Amino acid sequence: MEHEVLVYCGEEGPESQPETFRFCPLGVQFYSRTQLPQYQQIRMNLDGTPTAPIPAGTQCEGVVVHSQYDRDRRLYRNWILFIDLPEDVRRQFQCFARKSGTVCPHCMNF
């Protein structure tokens, strides 16, 4: 990954993400100290940097499709599916994912 990715989940402090971090137009996959309830709808606030083309204050919603404990990392791996993502935001996410190398295997085929 070209950029450091920090995830804040609820009231937790930042959790630095490993190289396996995934972010694409379909959703995001990240690690947190907290297990997220399956099928819970969540709101995410995204902030980029001058070199990461996601405008500060970008918000999106998603649904937790899976949350699994990773014994090696001692963290929960969470899979979030984006919902109701406007097409212009989806295109921005696609551009960022390709540039940063965070695109998921499914999106690599398109």
HELIX and SHEET records of a PDB file:
HELIX    1   1 GLU A   87  SER A  100  1                                  14    
HELIX    2   2 PRO A  105  MET A  108  1                                   4    
SHEET    1   A 2 LEU A   6  VAL A   7  0                                        
SHEET    2   A 2 GLU A  15  SER A  16 -1                                        
SHEET    1   B 5 ARG A  22  PHE A  23  0                                        
SHEET    2   B 5 GLY A  27  SER A  32 -1                                        
SHEET    3   B 5 LEU A  75  ILE A  83 -1                                        
SHEET    4   B 5 THR A  58  ASP A  70 -1                                        
SHEET    5   B 5 GLN A  41  LEU A  46 -1                                        
END                                                                             
